Amino acid sequence: MPLPMAAILMIAAVALPPVQAAEKVWSGLVMAENVEKPAPVPDSLQPIQKTLVSLFGYNQFEVIGESEKSLNTGQEDWLATSKYFSLNVDASGATESGYEVNLKLYQEKQLLLETNTKLSKQSPLVIKGPQIGSGQLLLVLIVDSEGAKKEATHTRHRTHRESNGLVSAWHHLKRIVRRGLP
């Protein structure tokens, strides 16, 4: 009897539906300042350009450090670094609406800021950092839900062969259960 049970568990594990695709999080260290001739906004900040301008009043936003991380479990950590600053992000759990994260901002090896916050899937997280010269350091985190939705949709569709494999595994499982029952 132990052998059929092991076979049942193995087949059941193979027949599980695919896990939802990981969501990607872009993290950036952004230098915001007012200049006479602003450079174009980097692609990673274009979706939130108007918000950044209205919130902070600067006309130029330069990404000085960045990182992109795929969150599979919601328990990952990563680092966005620049020449003098680094942002350590430690995700401690996922919810339906976002992620619980611990952020630590360092200037070289000195801890400048540590905070626990929630990173929403619906809107970016922007934190005003220290004043640097005539500008301001901004910490920006953006969840790329659209990319994840495309990946999830793509992974949900099974090919003809995969579907037949699952059907075959199901039939095999039923035969094992019937033989094992008295």
Secondary structure, DSSP 4 states (H G I P E B T S, - for coil): -HHHHHHHHHHHHHTSPPPPPPEEEEEEEEEEE--SSPPPPPGGGGGGHHHHHHHH--SEEEEEEEEEEEESSS--EEEEE-SSEEEEEEEEEE-SSEEEEEEEEEETTEEEEEEEEEEESSS-EEEEEEEETTEEEEEEEEEEHHHHHHHHHHHHSPPHHHHHHHHHHHHHHHHHHHHH--
